[in-house]
Amino acid sequence: MSENTQEKNSHTKNDKSEEIDLIIFFNLIGNFLSRIIDFFRSIFRSILSFFVFILRALIDNFKIISVVIIITAIIGYGLEKLSPKTYESSMLVKPYFDSKYQLVKNIEYFNALLSNNEYDAFSKIFDISEEDAKKIVSFDIDIGPESENDKVKEYDEYLKSLDSVRAQEISYDDFIENRDIFSSNFFEISVESKKKDIFKKLELGLNSSFENTYSEKKMKKRDSLIYIQKHNILASIESVDSLQKVYIRVLEEESKSKSQKIGIGEGFSIEPAESKTREFELLNKELELRKQLRILDEQKVEEDVFFDTVSGFQEIGSISKNIYQRYSIMFPLLSFFGLCLIYLTKIIIRFVKNYEA
C-alpha cells in the first residue's frame, strides 16, 4: 500500500510540474505577443501623431499659407506671361561605328558654348548667324524609344558576349538597371530654342557631330575586312564552279558509258550515284557562298555612313512645357516649402531653449 501511495504522489507531482511548465510557456508567449502588439501600436501612434502635428500646423497657419501661395502664384503667372516663349523639337538618329560616343561629347560641348555665351564659335559650327545662336537655349540627348522586345534582344546579345558562368549571375533586371546612355542603338536629340523655326538649320551642324577619327578608322577597317572576305568567297565560288564542271562532265560520261565507275583523272574514279550526290552538295555549297556574299554587300550598303536620321527636326517647334518654367506652379511650391522650413526652424529653436532651461 505504501508503495502505491508513493507512486501516486510522484505521478501527481510530475503532473503538477508539467502544468506549471505549460503555464510558464504560455505566459512567455503571451508576453512576447503583447510586446509585439505594443511595438506596432507605438509605431502607429507615432505616425498618427506626426500627421496630426502636420495638420494642426496647417490649420493654425492656414491664412498665412493661403495668402503666400496666392500671391506667389499670381507673381509666377505674371512672369510666365512676360517671359518669352520657348520651343522644342527633337530628332531621332541611329549611329554606326561607335560614333555615338563622339555625339554625346559634342552635345555636352554645345551646351558648354551656350552657357559661356560663346555664340561666335557656336554659329560657325552650325553655320547660322550669332542672332540665331543666341536664341538657342540648350541641347539634350537621351536614349531613343525602344520596346520591351528590343530590351530583351539586347539582353540576349549581352549574355552571348559573356562566359556561361558570368552570364548566370546577371539577371534581366540587373541588366536594365545598369544600362547607361551608351547602351542604346537609337538616340533622341532635343533642342530648346526661343525661335520656333530654327531647328532645321541645326541639322547640318549635328550631322557633323558624328564624324571622328576613331569611327573613320573603324569604317575603313570594316570595309577592308569585307573586301578580304568577298575575295575569299569569290575564290571559293570559282573552285566550286570548277568542280561542278568536272561533275557535269562525269554525268555526261555516265550517260554514254555503262561501266560502274567513271574516271576523272589518272588514278581517280567515282561511282555514278556518287557523282550525283557530290553535284548536289556542290550546288548547296555555291548557294551558301553566294548568300554570304549577299550579306556582306547588304552590310556595306546599310552601314555606309556614320549615322542614319530616323526622323528629323520639325519645321516649327512645339511650345516647351518644362515644369521648371511653369512659374505659376513652381513659385507656390517653393514658397510653401519655405514656410515649412521657417516653421520647423522656430520649433527647433524653441525646443533647444526649453531643453537648456
Summary of the structure (lengths in Angstrom):
residues: 357
radius of gyration: 40.4
end to end distance: 79.9
largest distance: 126.0
contacts: 892
relative contact order: 0.12
helix: 72%
strand: 11%
